[in-house]
């Protein structure tokens, strides 16, 4: 049983670390969702016997994941705007060539 608990404690940390270092916004969102799920599972598992040190780490992880999610969503939004602007500019230049 302690191996399962230890594996759960290690798993959420590994998933968070993977998310922390992801640079590609879409993959970052996927990694945040996975890491957040593992953190929430760990919080739920440890409710009966909370360790104040780990609880603090888990809260910090959730806060960091929320910030990463916001940044990834902002980056994706900016990327969409740039793509739309390029598409509009391309369509406008093609329209001029035809005229």
matplotlib code that plots the C-alpha trace (Angstrom):
import matplotlib.pyplot as plt

x = [0.0, 2.8, 4.2, 0.9, 0.9, 4.6, 3.8, 0.9, 3.0, 5.7, 3.3, 1.7, 5.1, 6.4, 3.3, 3.6, 7.3, 6.5, 3.9, 6.2, 8.7, 6.4, 6.8, 4.2, 0.9, -1.5, 0.5, 0.9, -2.9, -3.0, -0.3, -1.9, -5.2, -3.4, -1.2, -4.2, -6.1, -3.2, -2.9, -6.6, -6.5, -3.6, -5.5, -8.5, -6.4, -4.6, -7.7, -7.8, -4.1, -3.0, 0.7, 1.0, 4.2, 2.7, -0.6, 1.3, 3.1, -0.2, -1.8, 1.3, 1.2, -2.5, -1.7, 1.2, -0.9, -3.6, -1.1, 0.4, -3.1, -3.8, -0.5, -1.1, -4.6, -3.3, -0.5, -3.0, -5.4, -2.5, -1.5, -5.0, -5.2, -1.9, -3.1, -6.3, -4.5, -2.2, -5.1, -6.9, -3.8, -3.2, -6.8, -6.6, -3.4, -4.8, -8.0, -5.7, -3.8, -7.1, -8.3]
y = [0.0, 2.4, 1.8, 3.0, 6.1, 6.8, 6.3, 8.7, 11.3, 10.9, 10.9, 14.3, 15.9, 14.4, 15.5, 19.0, 19.2, 18.0, 20.8, 23.4, 22.8, 22.5, 25.3, 24.5, 26.1, 23.4, 20.6, 22.7, 22.9, 19.1, 18.6, 21.1, 19.1, 15.9, 17.3, 19.1, 15.8, 14.0, 16.8, 16.7, 12.9, 13.2, 15.9, 13.6, 10.6, 12.5, 14.1, 11.4, 11.8, 15.2, 16.0, 19.8, 19.9, 18.0, 19.9, 23.1, 21.7, 20.6, 24.0, 25.7, 23.2, 24.0, 27.8, 27.3, 25.1, 27.8, 30.4, 28.2, 27.5, 31.2, 31.8, 29.0, 30.2, 33.7, 32.5, 30.4, 33.4, 35.6, 32.9, 32.7, 36.5, 36.5, 33.7, 35.5, 38.7, 36.9, 35.2, 38.5, 40.2, 37.3, 37.4, 41.1, 40.9, 38.1, 40.2, 43.1, 40.7, 39.6, 43.2]
z = [0.0, 0.8, -2.7, -4.2, -2.0, -2.9, -6.6, -6.4, -4.7, -7.3, -10.2, -9.6, -9.1, -12.4, -14.3, -12.9, -13.8, -17.3, -17.6, -16.1, -18.9, -21.8, -24.3, -27.0, -25.9, -27.0, -25.5, -22.3, -22.0, -22.3, -19.7, -17.3, -17.5, -16.8, -14.0, -12.4, -12.3, -10.6, -8.1, -7.3, -7.0, -4.6, -2.5, -2.4, -1.4, 1.4, 3.0, 5.7, 6.6, 5.5, 5.5, 5.8, 3.7, 0.8, 1.1, 0.7, -2.3, -3.8, -3.4, -5.0, -7.8, -8.5, -8.5, -10.9, -13.2, -13.3, -14.3, -16.9, -18.3, -18.5, -20.3, -22.8, -23.5, -24.1, -26.4, -28.4, -28.7, -29.9, -32.4, -33.8, -34.2, -36.1, -38.3, -39.0, -39.8, -42.2, -43.8, -44.2, -45.6, -48.0, -49.2, -49.7, -51.7, -53.9, -54.5, -55.7, -58.0, -59.6, -60.2]

ax = plt.figure().add_subplot(projection="3d")
ax.plot(x, y, z, "-o")
ax.set_aspect("equal")
plt.show()
